[in-house]
Amino acid sequence: MGASPGTAAYASLAGRIAVFSVSDKALAPLGAVALAQSAGYGWVMGAVAAACAMAAFALLAYHRL
């Protein structure tokens, strides 16, 4: 019995998806430094707080499904 196309392509699909996560982890500190230099550290903390609030909302919405 042969592997299905989805199973055979799992590694390449997972790699394509992981590229976004890895690049975000690499670029986020650079973006934070750029924002802190241009607008101040308060704006960085505001952006982090907004991202946390969006994540909390997404988790609540997912939990209700």
N, C-alpha and C positions, 0 to 999 in steps of 0.2 A: 504494500500500500504506500503510495507516494505522498509527499507532503503537499498540503494545499498551498496555493500561491501566497496567501496571507502569512502562513507560517514560514515559508521560505524567505519572504521579504521582511520579516520582523526586524532583523538587525538594522537594515538600511532605513526602515521607517522610524524606528526608535532613535536612530542617530540624527535623522532630519528634525525630529521633534526636540531632541536634547540640545541642538545647536542654539535654539532661542533661549533656553534656560541658562546655558553656560555663558552665552554672550551677555545676557542681562546681568549675571553675577559679576562679570568682568567689567562691564561699562558703568554699573550703578555707582561705584565709588568715584569714578572720574566725573560723572554727572553731578554728584553731590558736591565735589570740590569746586566745580565750575559754578554751580548755583551759589555756594557759600561765598565765593570770591566776587561774584557779580551782584548778588542781592542780599547777602548776609546769612548767618547761620540760622536765624529764626525761620527763614523760608525753607531751609533744608528740613528742619524739625516739623514744619507745617506739611511738607510733602510726605514725610515719613508717617505723620499722623493720618493724613488723608489716605495713604496706601493701606495702613492698618485698618482704618474704618471700612474701606472698600472690601478688604479681605474678610472682615468680620461679617459684613452684610452678605457677601457671597456664601460664607459658611452657613449662616442662618437660612438663607434662601435654599441652599442645597439640603439642609437638614429637614426642611418642610416638605420636600418632594416625596 
